[in-house]
Amino acid sequence: MVERRDTDSRTLLRRLRDTLATPGGGQDRLDHITHLIADSMHTQVCSIYLFRDPETLELCATEGLNPEAVHQVRMRLGEGLVGRVARTGVAVNTGDAPSEPGFRYMPETGEEIYSSFLGVPIQRVGEKLGVLVVQSREAREFSEDEVYGLEVVAMVIAEMTELGAFTGDQGGIGSAHRFPVMFRGATGQEGAAEGRVWLHEPRVVVANPVGDDPDAEKARLEEAVATLQAHIDEMLIGSAAMDKEQRQILEAYKMLAHSRGWVRRMCEDIDLGLSAEAAVEKEQSTARARLEQSTDAYLRERLHDLDDLSNRLLRLLTGQGKDTGAELPENPVLVARNIGPAELLDYGRKLKGVVLEEGSVGSHAAIVARALAIPLVIHAARVTNEALNGDQILVDGDQGIVHLRPEESVAGAFRDKIAMQAEAQKRYADLRGVPAQDKSGQNVSLMMNAGLMADLPSLNSSGADGVGLFRTELQFLIRSRVPRRGELAALYKRVIDAAQGAPVQFRTLDIGSDKVVPYMKPQEEPNPAMGWRAIRVGLDKPGVLRMQLQALIRASEGRPLSVMFPFIAAPDEFNTAKAMLMREIDRESTLNRPVPRDVRVGAMLETPSLAFAPDSFFAACDFISIGGNDLKQFFFAADRENERVRRRYDTLDVSFLAFIEAIIARCNANDVALSFCGEDAGRPIEALTFAALGLRTLSMRPASIGPVKHLIRRVDLAVLKQVIDAARARGDQSVRHAVTAWLASQ
């Protein structure tokens, strides 16, 4: 057995660095690298296998095997020992390769004479690029030092790909691993967009993975670790105001940051020749591979902690912050793990789309994306690991699918879809000035949802009859402090001014659940969607609700005002909130300030309980708006943030439609105006069905008004009602098939 010293590793890494610094194509460099490694490791063979697509590895360079096999030999992920290393991200070390489970003999390579095999993954922070292999004739297992040394070499090769060291011709890693990838996430906001990736938190670039002075590199590492530890300790000292979960995350960070084993392993990597930055990334990649193989859910969840801690340390070492100086590309699509509403608003309408690894359909980011009318895909797992700034990206918000670096055939089909949607929008634009009137003369009022001043121009361009829902929580979510009454009054006044006489229904503050304002202590609740939120917060913190109501009254400047209270579950909640509004109007009048000449007060019906309230509740309401998103999740007991169940139940299920009809009947009997507000109101088939059942006001995102109006004008709602009734009489569980079949026949 050949024993290797630490200095051998450093010598090899310096030789690799010099090779990478010399002019030449990617294939020449790969060939030289395999020669250097075989010579340094005293083996007869060194080979580099790279991914050509997500499932296929290709022999791209070799020293010792048949050179004619280069770019000819390919294998599937998991096939053979090389495929096993690629799939698991774990080294394979054996003195008798043919006897190993899964061994695959490839006669075209001439490798049958080599018994010993050592393969290590070429990877960078979870991104697998390929496999580095050495082989020898003598039957022996490689020593721990040799395995470790080869992993260090593989790390440097992976790092250099980020700097483009192997691009330029066939066999280059830089071109080989940039294959097309599709991510299947969930719809946060509908729509389609093509553009270029803009990473909200770009990767740290390690410019020099090789360290010349181990002592100096270890000193840099220890200084950065000490700074990181001190920063986390400071955050923990100030964590008294944090909730239990936030403190637990910081405690986990502290445990990792103070881990002697973590620092020791990075120092060992430096002794073998890595720079401090490369040592951090090597340990991050190694730990990632180990944790990803774990069956323990808790350990797998620690990947986020590991990544965040490593990235913090890398930024300390490199001095690279989030602002890299790069310019926003043309047609930018934001890619991030998650993002707050204020940060997303900073980008504004420059963005073509947003893709998040986390997020939820009711999150701050989703609310802002809807307000900005940009497609949003959430739960796109590992997209930040794959994407690089400038990559071509397609965002299909309708299907919750993202295509990164798509093949031309996919991009072409996607562009056709965008073009068809644009053409349809042009046709819908011609309908702006005409009513949503069916063939029998029945009118349906189509309102738009809004939450920002930037939404208001859509009132004219979409042909909406007014604003059926103005979300007031965005102004609270994007600030680090409670907004002042004067600020809110000025904003609400601009909204009323921009509406130019069209009705605007302001929904009071709807926070809680997943909409947590940064200056309010989060409440740890087992089921926040059914917890302390919306009107429950407003009634428990009357000072905030009173301040908002005062702002709305002053913004009206004597004009009509419509206010609705969210998430009413019992009449007393509505009565208390309405009385508070009336007291504030009386107070303003006493102070000789102008008050609204007409006040309409309504409730959002989002809980099934309210549908069974006594007639006195309905008599007290000027209008009721069905909050479809919440009502549907409570009706079916299916959490709309849970991807496993949220699409399980159909909005056009006959049971849900019967419930909607019961609400319509209660409102008609008490002469109360009724509307339906939510995602389903903007889906043409659902909207048409609601209208046929008797809902005469629907509130939706502006882009949906054209398609819904177009469909309503083509049909007779009374005839459609007969189709729905016939489907129910047959015992159909959902009327969707019957409605779509009838529409097709029209």
N, C-alpha and C positions, 0 to 999 in steps of 0.2 A: 504494500500500500504506500502511495506517495503522500507524505505529510506536507500540507501547505501552510505557509506562514502568513500572518496578516500583511506583511510587506508584499507578498506575491499578489494579493488582491489589489492593493493600491497600485502596484506596477501595472497590472492588467488594465485597471480602470483608466490610468493615465494614457496607456497605449490606445485604448478605445477612444478616449477623448481626442487624442491627436489624429486618429483615423477619421473621426467625424469632422474634424476641423479642416481636413484637406479637401481640395476640389474633387468632384467626381459624382457619378450618378448613384442612385439609391442601390442598384444591384451590385455595383463595385464595392460600395461600403459594406453591404451585407456579406459579400464573399470574404472580404478582408476580416470582418469581425469573426466569422466562423473559424477562419484560420488562426486568428490570435487566441481565441478561447481554447481551441483544441491544443494548441502549442502550450498555453499556460497551464491547462488542466492535465497535461500529459495523457491525453486520450487520442484515439485514432479517429474519432468522429465528433463533429459538432454540427448541428442542424437547427435551422430556424423555420418554424411552421407559423403561418399567419392566417388569420381569418380572411376569407374572400367574401363571405356573407355570414349572417348570424349563425348558420348551421354548418358551415364548411371550412375546413382547414386545408391549407396548401403548403407543400414544401417549397420554400422561397429561396433558400440558400443552404449549402452544405459543404463541409470539409470532410472527406472520407467516404461518403456514399457516392453512388453513380451520379455524376453531374447531369446526365441526360434526364434524370428523374425530376430535376428542378422545374417547377411550374407544371409538372405533369401528374405528380402524385397528390391525390386529394383524399380526405376522409371526413366522415360526418362527426359532428360533435358527440363525444362519448365513445367513439369507435377506436379501438386499439388503446395502447397506453398513452399515446399523445392526445387522443381525443378525451381520455379520462382526465388527464391533467387540465385540459382546456375546460372541461365541464365543471370540475370540482374546484379548480383554483388551488389545488394541493399537489405538492411534489410527489413523484413516483420514483423510488430508489430501489433497484433490485440487481442482484448479481446473476440472476437467471431469468432474463426477460421472457423467453418462450414459455416458461411455466406459469407466468403471471396470469390471473384471470383477465379475460378480455383481450389478450395479446393478439395482434393481427400481423401476419407475415406478408410483407410486400416484396415480392421477388425482384421487381424492377429497380429497387434501391440498392440491392446487393448487401443488405444488412444482416444476412443470416449468419455471418461469421462473428458477429459481435454479441457477446453474452450480457455484459453489464449495461445497464440503462439508468440514466438519471434525467428526468424531465421536470422543469419548473415553469410555472406560468409567467408569461410576459404580460403584466397588468399594471394599471395605474388607477388607484383609488376606485376599485371595483369595476373598472373598464378593462375587459379582457381583450388583449390584442393578439395573443398567440402563445406558442410554447417554445422554449429553448431546451435543446436536448444535447447531451454528450453520451457517447458509447465507447466501450473498449472491449478488446477480445478476451482479456482475463476475467474470470468469473469472480467478481467482488462487489460488495456494496460500497458506495462512496461514503466517506466520513462525514460527520456532522459539519465539520469545517468546510468541506468541499461543497456540500449542499447549500450551506449558508452563503458561501462565496458566489456560487452560481446564481442564487436568488438576488444577490446584490448586483451582479452583472445584468441580470434580466431587468432589474429595476432601472438601471441606467439606460438600457436600450429603450424601455418604455418612456422614460423621461425625454429622451432625445427625439422621440416621434412628435412630441408636442411642439418642438422647435423646428419641425420640418426637415430633420436631418436625412430622412430616407425617401423624400418625395422626389419625383422627377422621371421615373421610368418604371417598367414592370418590376414587381417585387418590392417596391417601396412600401414600408409599413404605413407611412403617412397616407398613401392612397388606399392601401389594402383594407385598413380597418374602418374607413369611413363609408361603410355600406349603408344602404337604406334601412331604416328602422320604423316600425309602426307601433304606436302606443295606443292602447285601448283604455280610455279613462271614462269620465262621466260628463254629461252636459251641465255646464254652469250657466252658459248663455248661448243661445242658438245663433247660427250664422256661419259663414265660411270665409276664410281669408288665406291668402298666400303671401309670404314675406320672408324675411331673414331673421335669424335668431338674435335676440338681444338678451344676454344673461343679466338678471338683476344683481346677482352676486357672482361675478366671473371667477373662474378658477385662478388660483395663484400659479404663476408660471415660474418654474424652477429653472433659471437660466444656466446654472452650472451644477450638475448633479455630482461632480467629482470634487473632493476636497484635497488640497495639497498639504495642509497642516492640520493633522487630527487634533492636536491640543487646542489650536485656535478655534476649530469648528466646535469642539465640545464646550469651550468657554462661551461661544455664541449661543449654543443650545441651552446651556444652564442659565444664562442671563435671561433668555426669552422665557424659559419655563418659570423662573422666579417671578418675572413680571406677570405672566399668566396666572400663577397661583395667587399673587397679591391682588390681582384684579377680581378673581373669583371670591376671594376672602372678603373683599370690600363689598361685593354684591350681596354676600350672605349676611354681613353685618347690617345692611340696609334692607333685609328681606322680611322685616317684621310685618310690613303692610301687604306682603304677598300671600297668596293662598298656599295651601298645603302642597299642591301639585308643583307649583313653581319652585317652592323651596326644595322639594325632593329632586327636581332637575338640577338645581344648583349644587345640592349635596352630592349627586352623582358626578357632576363635573369636578367637584373638589376631590372626590375619591380618585378619579382618573388622573387629574392633574398632579396629585401628590403621590401617585403610584411610583415606587422606586423601580419596579420591574419595567415599567413603560420607559422611563428615562434611561435605565441601564441598557435595554435592548437598542435604543437609538444610539447610545454611545458606542456599543459594539459595532453597529453599522458604520459609524464614523471611523472606527479603528480599521475597518476593512476597506475604507477609501471613499465613502460617501461624504457629501457635504451635509451640513446640519439640516438643510431643507429637504434634501433627498432622503435622509434618514427618517425624518418625520413621515414623509409620504410612504416609505417602504413599510414602516411599522403600521401605518394606517391601512395599507393594502393587505398586509399579512393578517392583521386582526379582523379586517372585513371578511376575508375569505373564511376565516375560522368561525366567525359569528354567523355568517350566512348558512353554514352547514349545520348549525345548532338547531335542535328541535324545540329548544326552550324559547317560548315567545318573548319572555322578559329579556333574555340575552339578545335576541334579534332586534328588539326595540332599542337596545343600547347603541345600535349602529348610528342613530342620529346624534347621540351624545358624542360618540367617537369622532364622527365627521366634523361636528361643530367645534369640538375642542382642537382637533388637528388643524382645521382651517384658521382658527384664531392664532394658533402657534405659528403657522406658516406666514400669516400676515405680519406678525411681530418680527419674524426672521427676515422677511423680504422687504418689509416696508410698503407692501402693496395693499392699498385699501380697496374699497369697492369701486372707487373712481379710478379707472386705469388710464384715462385720457383718450380712450377710443371714442370715435364718433358714432352716434346712433345711425344704423344703416337705413337705407331706403326701405319703406314698408316694414318697420320693425314689428316683430312678434315677441312679446316679453315671455321669458321662460324663467321660472323660479320655483323654489320649494313652497314658499307661501309669500304673501305680501299683504301689507296693511292698506286700508283705504286711502290714507293720506299719500302714501308713496305712489299708489296707482294713479291717483288724481294728478300728481306731479307730472306724470307722463302725458296725461290728458288724451286728446283725440289723435295724437301722433301715432299711437299704437294701432296696428291692424288686428291684433288678437292677443290673447293671454293663455299660457299653458302653465298649470301648477301641479306639483307633485301632491300637494295636500289640498286644503280648502274644502268648502262644502257648498251646496246649492243655495244656502241662506247666509253665507259668509259675507263679511264686509266687501271682499274683493268681488264676489258675485253681484252684490248690490251695485257697486260702482261700475262694473262691466256692463250691466244692464242699462245703467244711466248713460254710459258713453256709447251704448249700442255696438259693442265690440264682442266678437265670439270669445267664449271662455271654455276651456276644457280643464277639469279638475281630476285629481287622482291619477295623473299620468306618471306612474311609478318609474323612478330612476331617469326621468328625462333630463335632469340637470347633469347626470353623469355622462350622458351620451352627447348632448348638444354642445356645440362650440359657437362662439359669436360669428355671425355671418353665414352659418349653415342655412340652406334652403329649408323651409318648413311650410307645411300645409295644415291648417287648423279647421277641422270639421266639427263645429259646435253642435250641429244637429244630431250627429251620431256619437259625439264624444270621442272622436278619433283624431290622432295626430300622426302625420307622415313627416319624418325627418330625413333629409337628403333623399327625396323620393326618386324612383325611376321615372324616366320621361313619360312612359305610358300612363303611370299613375297621375303625374302632374298634369298631363294633357286632359285626362278625364275630369280632374278636379277643376281645371280652368273652364271646361265646358259647363260644369255645374254652376260655377260663379257667374259665367256669362248668361246662363239661363235665368238665374235669380235676378241679375241686373236688368235683363230684358223684361222680366215679369214686373219688377218694381217700376219700370218706365210705364208699363200698361196701367199699373195701379195708380200712378200719379195722375192719370187722366180722370180718375174717379174722385179726386180730392173734393171737388165742388158739388158732388151729387150725394144724396142721402143713401144710407144703407137700407134700401127699401126692397122688399121681396116682390114677386110678380103680382101678388094680390093687393099690394099697397100698404102692407104692414111695415112700419118703420122700426128700426133697431138703432139705438144711440150707441155709438162706438167712442169710448173715451180712452185716453192714454194715461199710463202710469209715468210718474216723474219723481225726481229726487234732487236734481241739480238745476241751476239756471241754464246750464248747457242743454237741458232737455227741451226747454220751452220753444225754441224755433221749430221743433217737430210738430207743434200744435197746428201750424199752418201747412207745413210740407206733407204731413201725413193725412190731413183731412179729418183729424179728430174733432169731436164735438165739444171737448173740454178735457180737464184733468180729473179723472175719476179717483186718482190716488196720488197725493204728493207726500212722499216719505220725508218726514222731518228729522229722522235720526241721523242722516248722513252728516249734518252740520255738527252733531255731537261726537260722532265716531272719528272724524278726521282732525279733531283738536286735542291738544294735551291738557286742556282745562275746560270747565263748563263755559259754553258761549254766554256772552252778556245779552241781556234783554234787548238792548239797542241794536246789537248786531243781528239778532234774529228778526226783529221788527223790520229792519232795513231789507233783509233778504226776502221775507214774506211779502213785503210791499212790492219788490221788484217782480216777484212771481205773479202777483195779482195784476200789476201793470202790464206784464208781458202777455197775459191771457187776453187782454183787450176785451173784457166783458164776458168771455167764455167762463163757464163755471169751473171752480177749482175746489176740490175737497181735500182739506189738509188732515192727514192722520197724525194724531199726537204721538209723542215719543214712543217708539216700539223698540226697546232695548231689552237685554236679557237673553237667555238661551245662548246662541252663538254670537250675538251682537253685544259685545262687552266694551263699554267705553273705557279708555285707558286710565281715567282718573277716578273710577268707581271700583271699589274692591270686589273682585269676582266672587260669586257665591258657588261653593262646591255643592253640586246637586246631583243626585243619581240620574235624574231625567230632566235636564234643563228645558227641553221643549215644552214640558208640562209644569215648569217650575215658576220661579219668581221673574216675571217678564211683563213687558208691555204695560197695560193699565194697572197691574198689580204693583209694579214699581212706582208708577205715577201716584197712586193713592197712598202708598207707604212713604213716599217722599214728596209730599204735596208742594213743597217750596219750588221744586223744579217744574212740576206741572203748572203751577200758578204762573210762574215766570213765562212759560211758553204760551199759555193762554193770553196773558197780557200782551205779549209780542204780537200774537195773531190779531187781537182786537185793535191794537194801534196801527198795524199794517193795513187794516181794511180802510181806514180813513173815511168811515161812513158808508163804504160800499158793502154789498152783501158778503156774508162770511159763512162758509160751510166747514164744520169741524166734525171729525168722527174719531171715536175712541176705539183703540184696538184690543182684541182678545177679551171681549166681554164674555164672561161665563155665567153671570147671574144679574138680574135686573138691578139689584142694589148698587153694583159697581157702576152701571151706567147712570143711575139716578144721582149718585154722589158726584160723579165727574161732571154731569150736566149742571148740577147745582153750583159747583165750583165755577164753571164758566159763566153762569148767570150772575153770580156774586161779583165776578171781576168786571163784567159789563156794567153792573150797577155802580161799582166803585169808580170806573173810568168816567161814567156819566156824572157822578157827584163831583168829580174833579174838573168838570166842564171840558172834557176831551171828547172828540167825536167817537161815536160807537156805530157798529154796523146797523144799517137801516133794515136789514133782514138777516136773521140768524137761523141757520139750519143745523141741527145737531143729530148726528147719526152714530150707529154702532157697527163694528165689524163682527159679523157672525162667523166665528172660526171654531167654535166649540159646539158639538151637538146639543148640549144642554140648553143653549139659548133658543133653539128652534121650538122648544117645549115651554118657553116662558109664558106667563099669563098675558091675556090681551092688553092689560094695562101697560106692559112693557112696550108692545108694538105701538100703542097709542101715544106713548111718550117720545117715540122716535120720529124724526122727520124723514129719515131714510135709513136703509140698512144695506150694507155691502157684504156679500158673501166672500169671505177670505178663503178662496178655494184651496190654496196650498196647505194651510193648516187644517181646514175642515176635512179634507180628504185623508190626511194622515191619521187624524183622530177617529174618523169614521171606520177606516179599515184597520186601525191599530198597526199602521205600517210607517215607521219613522222615515221621513223623506230624506234624511241624511244617511240612511243605511242602504247602500247599493244593492244588497241582497234581497230587499223587500220593497223598495220604493216603486219599482216598476212592475211589481207582481200583480197589482190590482188596477183594473181599467176604470177610468173616469166614467165611461159609458156603461158601466155595470148597472143592470136594471135596479138593484137595491139603492145605489147612490142616486140614480136619477129619480127614483121614487121619493127619496129624502129631499132632493132639491125641489120637486113638485110640491111637497108638503110645505116647504118654506114659502114658495110662491103663493100658495093658497092662503097661508097665514097673513102674508103682507097684503094680498089683494083684499082679504076680508076686513083688514084694518086700515085700508087706503094708505099704505106706506110704500114709498118708492123703493124699489129693490134693484140692485146691480150685482154682477158677478165679477170679482177681481182676482186675477191670478194667472199662472202660466197657461192653464187650460182655456182661459177666455181668448187667448191669442192663437190657439190651434184651430184652424178652420173647421174641421169636422166636429170638434167638441163645441165650438162657438155656435155652429149651425144647429146642433142638437139642443143646446140650451135655449136658443131663440125659439125653436119649434115648441119647446115646453112652456114658453111664456115669458122668459126673461127678456126684457126689452132694453136693458142697458148692460153693456159689457165693457170692462176696462182692461187694457192690455198694453204691451210695449208698442211704441209707435210703428215699428216695422211690420207689425202683424195687422194693422188696420186695413191696409190695401187688400191683402189676400182674403181677409174675413168679409170685407165689404163686397168684393168681387163675387164671392160664393153666394152671399145672401141675395144679391140682385139677380142671380140666375135661377132661383128656386121659388116654389110656393111653400111657405112654412106650414100651412095647414095640411097640405098633402104629405109633407115630411112627417108631421105629427101622426098621421094615419099609419105610415110605414113603421114608426117607432112603436105605436100601440100594437100593431100586428106582430112585431118581433117579440114583444113582451107576452102577448097572448099565446105565442108558440112555445113559450118557456125558455127563450134565449137568455143566456146569462148576461150577455152584453149586446147592445144594439149596434155596435160598431160595424159588423159585417153587413147588416141590413142597410144601414145608412150609406156606407161606401158603395154598395152594390146599386142602390137606388140612384145615387149621384152619377155613377158610371153610365147608367141607362139614360140619364138626362142629356 
